[in-house]
Amino acid sequence: MSKEERFLIIYFTLILILAMVVLVAFFIAFHRRKNKLLLRQAEQKRQFENELSNAQIEIQEQTLKNIAWELHDNIGQLLSVANIQMNMLLPTLPEESRDQLLETKSVVQETVTEVRNLSKTLNNDVVYKNGLINSLKVELERFNRLDFLNATLKISGEVKEMDRTNEIIIFRILQEFSTNVLKHAHATELFVHLNYTETTLQIEAKDNGVGFDMAQQKGNSGMETMKSRARLLNAAFTIDSEKEKGTILHLIYPYKNEQNSPS
């Protein structure tokens, strides 16, 4: 083999190697660009879902606030007027009818109190002012007072100061759970445990009701609402249930997400 032939072989070999290097570099760059695009798309999708959840929750909160106003300002006022009218009627009645009217008046007064307490738990401004723990106490005390079930709240650890907007979202999750317990579980006991650790708020809520088949609850609106609220908090959320064995909710909220609080 002549010197020129060896030179040509080396020359073409180098060109081939260079072409392969360029091809590999192009392939790597293409995949990096593709991965960045996929990550950007995933982030945009996550942001869109968060914004959609935020919008839905804002609508729900406004609806609850409107209901709270109606309960407090309209129904509450009507019941108060009825109470005043009974006070005016009381002296005009014969003695044998007064006890019955006094009993009715007492029921109306209790109803006024309960309507106003209910309006407080529905109004996010009030929940914002009272905070998570006090709002939960009002809610669970109302269940006990009305004898719906025996509701218990346990608080462990050192209570941390948290973003009030996030506290409202956590409260709404627990409110949704307790509403489902009242409507569907046929439970006699409801237990809520808030455990404040150094890095997370760990929440457990459970009932002793009839439970349900998890496979048949996919797409349940209440369940999806709780999940979407938990996603806004970047919180770990699970619900476990078995027929005749009750239902347990677990929520783990990391304090590090305080800086990413939803607006």
C-alpha positions as a printed NumPy array, in Angstrom:
array([[   0.   ,    0.   ,    0.   ],
       [   1.407,    3.318,   -1.068],
       [   1.922,    6.315,    1.187],
       [  -0.872,    8.216,   -0.575],
       [  -3.343,    5.361,   -0.049],
       [  -2.516,    5.189,    3.676],
       [  -2.975,    8.959,    3.897],
       [  -6.393,    8.749,    2.222],
       [  -7.49 ,    5.929,    4.553],
       [  -6.428,    7.932,    7.625],
       [  -8.06 ,   11.058,    6.187],
       [ -11.422,    9.355,    5.574],
       [ -11.231,    7.579,    8.938],
       [ -10.759,   10.925,   10.679],
       [ -13.641,   12.426,    8.711],
       [ -15.832,    9.436,    9.668],
       [ -14.888,    9.778,   13.352],
       [ -15.542,   13.516,   13.22 ],
       [ -18.9  ,   12.9  ,   11.558],
       [ -19.821,   10.377,   14.258],
       [ -18.787,   12.824,   16.998],
       [ -20.905,   15.55 ,   15.408],
       [ -23.814,   13.131,   15.072],
       [ -23.554,   11.994,   18.698],
       [ -23.27 ,   15.617,   19.871],
       [ -26.313,   16.535,   17.788],
       [ -28.214,   13.536,   19.202],
       [ -27.328,   14.498,   22.801],
       [ -28.238,   18.152,   22.185],
       [ -31.521,   17.094,   20.579],
       [ -32.444,   14.908,   23.558],
       [ -31.488,   17.616,   26.036],
       [ -33.632,   20.1  ,   24.148],
       [ -36.465,   17.597,   23.985],
       [ -36.225,   16.886,   27.721],
       [ -36.199,   20.605,   28.503],
       [ -39.274,   21.051,   26.326],
       [ -41.046,   18.162,   28.05 ],
       [ -40.142,   19.552,   31.473],
       [ -41.364,   22.998,   30.425],
       [ -44.609,   21.508,   29.129],
       [ -45.053,   19.515,   32.362],
       [ -44.433,   22.653,   34.426],
       [ -46.87 ,   24.66 ,   32.294],
       [ -49.459,   21.906,   32.694],
       [ -48.918,   21.87 ,   36.466],
       [ -49.23 ,   25.659,   36.634],
       [ -52.375,   25.555,   34.503],
       [ -53.91 ,   22.867,   36.753],
       [ -52.988,   24.884,   39.837],
       [ -54.492,   28.033,   38.349],
       [ -57.617,   26.097,   37.398],
       [ -57.861,   24.627,   40.907],
       [ -57.292,   28.087,   42.367],
       [ -60.069,   29.517,   40.216],
       [ -62.453,   26.704,   41.17 ],
       [ -61.65 ,   27.11 ,   44.855],
       [ -62.084,   30.883,   44.663],
       [ -65.524,   30.333,   43.111],
       [ -66.381,   27.794,   45.805],
       [ -65.173,   30.118,   48.568],
       [ -67.189,   33.016,   47.16 ],
       [ -70.256,   30.776,   46.967],
       [ -69.767,   29.669,   50.578],
       [ -69.286,   33.295,   51.624],
       [ -72.545,   34.278,   49.881],
       [ -74.378,   31.418,   51.609],
       [ -72.86 ,   32.515,   54.936],
       [ -74.093,   36.062,   54.381],
       [ -77.573,   34.795,   53.497],
       [ -77.671,   32.613,   56.599],
       [ -76.422,   35.339,   58.917],
       [ -78.124,   38.4  ,   57.457],
       [ -81.378,   37.04 ,   56.079],
       [ -82.346,   33.791,   57.769],
       [ -80.734,   34.858,   61.031],
       [ -82.604,   38.152,   60.941],
       [ -85.925,   36.465,   60.126],
       [ -85.5  ,   34.104,   63.069],
       [ -84.608,   37.05 ,   65.308],
       [ -87.777,   38.853,   64.184],
       [ -89.801,   35.711,   64.952],
       [ -88.204,   35.643,   68.405],
       [ -89.127,   39.309,   69.016],
       [ -92.709,   38.684,   67.891],
       [ -93.002,   35.768,   70.312],
       [ -91.742,   38.037,   73.109],
       [ -94.495,   40.505,   72.229],
       [ -97.086,   37.724,   72.068],
       [ -96.058,   36.075,   75.341],
       [ -97.815,   38.509,   77.788],
       [-101.1  ,   38.236,   75.854],
       [-101.379,   34.457,   76.144],
       [-103.188,   32.551,   78.849],
       [-100.965,   30.853,   81.418],
       [-101.506,   27.335,   80.031],
       [-100.18 ,   28.367,   76.58 ],
       [ -97.08 ,   30.197,   77.754],
       [ -94.956,   27.126,   78.466],
       [ -95.433,   25.896,   74.902],
       [ -94.542,   29.292,   73.484],
       [ -91.483,   29.555,   75.745],
       [ -90.336,   26.148,   74.496],
       [ -90.808,   27.259,   70.891],
       [ -88.969,   30.504,   71.651],
       [ -86.057,   28.512,   73.097],
       [ -85.872,   26.383,   69.932],
       [ -85.851,   29.525,   67.771],
       [ -83.052,   31.053,   69.875],
       [ -80.971,   27.864,   69.553],
       [ -81.614,   27.864,   65.8  ],
       [ -80.397,   31.478,   65.538],
       [ -77.208,   30.516,   67.378],
       [ -76.608,   27.458,   65.191],
       [ -77.29 ,   29.354,   61.958],
       [ -74.779,   32.02 ,   62.948],
       [ -72.195,   29.408,   64.002],
       [ -72.671,   27.629,   60.681],
       [ -72.256,   30.905,   58.794],
       [ -68.922,   31.436,   60.546],
       [ -67.497,   28.134,   59.28 ],
       [ -68.688,   28.887,   55.726],
       [ -67.221,   32.411,   55.559],
       [ -63.519,   32.276,   54.645],
       [ -62.975,   35.73 ,   56.161],
       [ -64.027,   34.383,   59.55 ],
       [ -61.941,   31.215,   59.104],
       [ -58.993,   33.416,   58.09 ],
       [ -59.409,   35.472,   61.264],
       [ -59.942,   32.534,   63.627],
       [ -57.293,   30.22 ,   62.164],
       [ -57.336,   26.464,   61.612],
       [ -57.564,   25.221,   65.201],
       [ -60.303,   27.585,   66.397],
       [ -62.334,   27.026,   63.219],
       [ -62.087,   23.251,   63.697],
       [ -63.172,   23.593,   67.32 ],
       [ -66.262,   25.579,   66.28 ],
       [ -67.121,   22.983,   63.631],
       [ -66.673,   19.936,   65.877],
       [ -68.39 ,   21.567,   68.859],
       [ -71.384,   22.241,   66.609],
       [ -71.558,   18.529,   65.718],
       [ -71.454,   17.611,   69.404],
       [ -73.997,   20.24 ,   70.427],
       [ -76.484,   19.105,   67.79 ],
       [ -75.81 ,   15.478,   68.75 ],
       [ -74.906,   14.505,   65.193],
       [ -72.019,   12.394,   66.502],
       [ -69.265,   12.467,   69.111],
       [ -66.481,   14.594,   67.586],
       [ -63.013,   14.862,   69.174],
       [ -60.041,   17.081,   68.334],
       [ -56.504,   16.193,   69.494],
       [ -53.508,   18.511,   69.05 ],
       [ -49.938,   17.259,   69.451],
       [ -46.582,   19.   ,   69.271],
       [ -45.768,   22.688,   69.304],
       [ -48.337,   24.607,   67.259],
       [ -46.649,   26.401,   64.348],
       [ -47.69 ,   29.761,   62.926],
       [ -48.876,   29.02 ,   59.394],
       [ -50.026,   30.952,   56.352],
       [ -53.729,   31.654,   56.955],
       [ -54.658,   31.063,   53.308],
       [ -53.192,   27.571,   53.558],
       [ -55.023,   27.053,   56.85 ],
       [ -58.308,   27.84 ,   55.085],
       [ -57.545,   25.211,   52.434],
       [ -56.692,   22.606,   55.111],
       [ -59.877,   23.48 ,   57.004],
       [ -61.974,   23.094,   53.838],
       [ -60.465,   19.627,   53.244],
       [ -61.408,   18.567,   56.775],
       [ -64.816,   20.226,   56.436],
       [ -65.484,   18.281,   53.235],
       [ -64.431,   15.058,   54.964],
       [ -66.641,   15.689,   58.015],
       [ -69.595,   16.633,   55.788],
       [ -69.211,   13.306,   53.965],
       [ -69.077,   11.542,   57.348],
       [ -72.37 ,   13.166,   58.385],
       [ -74.084,   12.487,   55.053],
       [ -72.92 ,    8.987,   54.215],
       [ -70.95 ,    7.234,   56.962],
       [ -73.698,    6.677,   59.584],
       [ -70.903,    7.143,   62.108],
       [ -71.167,    7.816,   65.835],
       [ -67.528,    8.92 ,   66.277],
       [ -65.321,   11.418,   64.45 ],
       [ -61.714,   11.899,   65.536],
       [ -59.358,   14.588,   64.176],
       [ -55.682,   14.696,   65.138],
       [ -53.349,   17.586,   64.288],
       [ -49.726,   16.63 ,   64.911],
       [ -47.281,   19.543,   64.566],
       [ -43.762,   18.201,   63.912],
       [ -40.618,   20.184,   63.136],
       [ -41.117,   20.032,   59.368],
       [ -44.724,   19.043,   58.717],
       [ -48.27 ,   19.252,   59.971],
       [ -49.567,   15.677,   59.992],
       [ -53.346,   15.348,   60.032],
       [ -55.455,   12.28 ,   60.618],
       [ -59.247,   12.288,   60.522],
       [ -61.225,    9.086,   60.954],
       [ -64.734,    7.846,   61.635],
       [ -66.266,    4.576,   62.775],
       [ -68.872,    4.524,   60.033],
       [ -69.894,    2.022,   57.401],
       [ -66.944,    2.815,   55.1  ],
       [ -67.024,    2.276,   51.35 ],
       [ -65.387,    0.411,   48.485],
       [ -62.471,    2.569,   47.275],
       [ -62.753,    1.164,   43.742],
       [ -66.3  ,    2.506,   43.421],
       [ -65.432,    6.022,   44.587],
       [ -63.252,    7.064,   41.617],
       [ -64.469,   10.356,   40.216],
       [ -66.384,   11.226,   43.396],
       [ -66.713,   15.023,   43.409],
       [ -66.023,   15.418,   47.122],
       [ -62.931,   13.242,   46.888],
       [ -61.658,   15.131,   43.848],
       [ -62.22 ,   18.473,   45.58 ],
       [ -60.144,   17.347,   48.557],
       [ -57.387,   16.053,   46.264],
       [ -57.242,   19.269,   44.238],
       [ -57.014,   21.35 ,   47.412],
       [ -54.213,   19.13 ,   48.711],
       [ -52.329,   19.545,   45.417],
       [ -52.452,   23.319,   45.859],
       [ -50.652,   22.823,   49.17 ],
       [ -48.145,   20.336,   47.708],
       [ -49.368,   18.106,   50.523],
       [ -49.448,   14.316,   50.603],
       [ -53.088,   13.215,   50.736],
       [ -54.665,    9.771,   51.069],
       [ -58.037,    8.363,   52.045],
       [ -58.404,    4.714,   53.054],
       [ -61.69 ,    2.966,   53.653],
       [ -63.199,   -0.48 ,   53.853],
       [ -66.807,   -1.487,   54.157],
       [ -67.882,   -1.682,   57.8  ],
       [ -64.423,   -0.498,   58.931],
       [ -64.757,    3.267,   58.676],
       [ -62.713,    5.805,   56.757],
       [ -59.345,    7.445,   57.49 ],
       [ -57.934,   10.617,   55.93 ],
       [ -54.212,   11.397,   56.081],
       [ -52.783,   14.766,   55.081],
       [ -49.113,   15.733,   55.442],
       [ -48.447,   19.415,   54.89 ],
       [ -44.778,   20.523,   54.691],
       [ -44.052,   23.949,   56.196],
       [ -41.452,   24.6  ,   53.465],
       [ -44.377,   25.236,   51.113],
       [ -45.308,   28.354,   53.104],
       [ -43.203,   30.403,   50.689],
       [ -45.208,   29.003,   47.769],
       [ -48.596,   29.785,   49.274],
       [ -51.388,   30.151,   46.715],
       [ -52.467,   33.742,   46.295]])
